[in-house]
Amino acid sequence: MGQSNPDTRFVVCIKNEGYPASLELRKIYRVIADASAARHALVRVVDESGEDYLYPRAYFVSIELPEAVEEALALSM
């Protein structure tokens, strides 16, 4: 299996107030690096639409996953 991208991060949704159709609670989402968004307490994630959008950082908790899990998620996303 190939190496996972070291810049790839994953988060778990812990709040979806205002975005129930876009974010599922307790679901793992892939983060797209966005320094400008981070300065505004936002995080860019690939949501249920399959597109990346900005959401409040407080809606997520960062997680570290084993490489095999990251690879499996990358294939499904």
N, C-alpha and C positions, 0 to 999 in steps of 0.2 A: 504494500500500500504506500501511497505517496505521503510526503510530509504535509502536515496541515499548515496553513498560513499563520505565522506567529502574530499577525495583526488581527486575526479573526477573534472576535469576542462574542460571548453569548450572555444573555440576561434572561431572567424570569420575570414575567409580568406579575406584579403584586397589587395593581390598582388599574382600573380601566374606566373610571368615571369620565363621562363625556365621550367615550370611544368604544362602547360595547360591541359594535359591529366590526371594529378594526383590531381590537386587542382582546385576547382571551386570558382570563386570570390563570395563573400557574403554568402558562405555556412558555416554552423556551423560544427566544427570538434572537436572530443574528444581528449584531450591531455593525453599522457602517461607520468607519471613523469620520468624524466631522468636528474639527477643532473649533470652528466658529459656533456651532451648536452647543458644544460643551461649555463655552464661555457664558452662555445664556441659560445654563442648567437644563439643557435639552439633550436628548439622545436620538440618533437616527437609527431606526430599526426597519427591517423588512417585515411588514405587517401582514394581515390576512389577505390583503389585496394582491400580495406578491410584489408590491412596490415599496420603496423606502420612504418613510415619512418621519418627521420630528415629533417627539412626544416628551412630556416632562420626565426628567431623569428620576424623579421621586416615584415614578410608576414602575420602576424596575430595580432588581437586585442583580449585580454582576455575579456570574458563576464561572468556575473553572471546571472543564470537563476532560475526561480521559481522551487521548488522541483518537482512539477508535470511535468514540461517540461523536466527536467533532466531525470526523470524516463521514460518518453515517448521516449526520444532520446536513452536512454540506451537499451530499448527494440528493437529499430529499427537498432541499430548498431551492 
